[in-house]
Amino acid sequence: MDVAISSDLLQRIVAAAAADPAVEVCGLLFGEAGAIVAVEACRNVAGDPARRFEIDPAALIAAYRRGRSGGPAVIGCYHSHPTGIAAPSARDAGDAAADGGLWLIVGGGAVTAWRAVANGPVHGRFEPVRLVVATDRG
C-alpha cells in the first residue's frame, strides 16, 4: 500500500529531526488511509529521549478529541533515530500496537514509512509502506 504526503509536510518532519539531532523527535500524522494531510510536532516525554520516544499523552488525547469533533483523524506517528537508521528498531516493535497505524521514521537523511501489524516481516510488527511525495504547488 502507498501513502501520500506533501513535500512541505515531509520537510517539516525532516527539519524537526535535524534541529534536535541528539534526541528522538516525535509527532502525530493526520489524514486517511492513503494520505497524510497534516503533521503535529509533539514533546517527547520518554525517560531517555536519546534512545526512545513517547508522545506527550496530553497532545495525543487532544488530537483524538479534535478528530472526534470533526478534525482530521490521527493515522499514526513519526519519530527520528539519532543513530541515523531510518528503519524500525526492535524497541519500536515492542512499543507498537498492531493497529494498522502508520509510522514514519527519519534517520540518516532518509524517511521511511511502515504500518504496525500483527506478524509483520520486520521485527514481527512492521510492514513497509511506499511513501509517495507530492510536490506542493501554489
KABELMO-V328225 format. One record per backbone hydrogen bond with DSSP energy under -1.0 kcal/mol. NH is the residue of the N-H (numbers start at 0). CO is the residue of the C=O. Records with the same first field share a line. If there is no record, write none. Layout:
NH = CO  CO
This chain:
2 = 129
3 = 33
4 = 131
6 = 133
9 = 5
10 = 6
11 = 7
12 = 8
13 = 9
14 = 10
15 = 11
16 = 12
17 = 13
18 = 14
22 = 19
23 = 48
26 = 77
27 = 39
28 = 75
29 = 37
30 = 72
31 = 34
34 = 31
35 = 3
36 = 29
37 = 29
39 = 27
41 = 25
44 = 53
50 = 47
51 = 47
55 = 42
59 = 55
60 = 56
61 = 57
62 = 58
63 = 59
64 = 60
65 = 61
66 = 62
67 = 63
68 = 64
69 = 66
70 = 65
74 = 28
75 = 28
76 = 101
77 = 26
78 = 103
79 = 24
80 = 105
83 = 80
86 = 84
92 = 88
93 = 89
94 = 90
95 = 91
98 = 96
99 = 115
101 = 74
102 = 113
103 = 76
104 = 111
105 = 78
106 = 109
109 = 106
111 = 104
113 = 102
114 = 126
115 = 100
116 = 124
118 = 123
121 = 125
124 = 121
125 = 121
126 = 114
128 = 112
129 = 0
131 = 2
133 = 4
